[in-house]
Amino acid sequence: MTNIDPIALHKTLSTQFSIKQIQALCVEMKIDYENLGSAGKSGKTRELVQFTQRRGRLDELTVHVYNQLEQMSQQETTAVNDNKNK
């Protein structure tokens, strides 16, 4: 991937993901969530983006975020369809 906007990635993480989802993302990427520094969801997501950027892993983070968003979208669609069929 190229031309990843770290600010947009941070915004997506901080608005679309829960703390638990961010923690799970860190586990998947073998990143210690507790060592990211900062406090609160916005601070942790900012640190996560900066951490991966410094280590040349921003593409990897972006792929994980994209995959998780797709999965969340599919779950939402399934839930909506299940409610329509009731």
N, C-alpha and C positions, 0 to 999 in steps of 0.2 A: 504494500500500500504506500501511497505517497500523499503528500499535502494534507496530513492530519492536523486539524485545528485543535490544539490542546485545550483552548478555552471552551470550545463547543463540546469537547469530550467531557471536561469537568462539569459543565452545565448539565449534560445528559445524565451523568452519574449522580449528581447531587439532586436532580429533580425526578428522575425516573426509577432510581434504585433505593431500596431501604438499606438501613445499616446492616441488617443480616445478609442481604444480597451482596453488599460490598465486601463484607467479611468472607462470604463464600467465594467470591471472585478472587480475593487475595489467596485463599487456600488453594484454589485451582491453579493459580499462577506461582504458588510457593513463595508468597510475599508475606512477611510477618505484619499483620494489620496493626498490632500494638506498637510496633517500632516505626510506624509512619509519622509519628509526631502529630502535633496539632490536636484539636479537640472538635467534636461535633462532626456531623456528616459532611458539611461543606469543606471543612478543613481537612478531614481525612481524604476526601475525594481529590482535593487539590494536591495533597501530598502524594497520593497514589499516581496521579498523572505526572507529576514532576519526577517522582522516583523512577517510573518506567521510561520517561523521556531521557533522564540522565544515563540510564543503563541500556539505551537502544532497544527498549521493549515496548515502545508506544504502539507499534503495529500490532503486537501480540495483545496488548490491552484492548485495542480497538476491535480486534476480531472477537475477543471474549465478550465485550459489551454488545456488539452487533448480534452475536449468537444468543445472548441472554435476552435481548430485546425481542428477537424473533420468537423465542420460546414463550415469553410473556404475552406476546400478541396472539400466538396460537392458543394459549390457555384462555385468554380473554374471549376469543372468538368461540371456542368450545363452550365456555360458560354461557355466553349469549345465546348460542344455538340450543343449549340444553334448557334454558329458561323459556325459549320460544316453543319448545316441544312439550311443555308441561301444561 
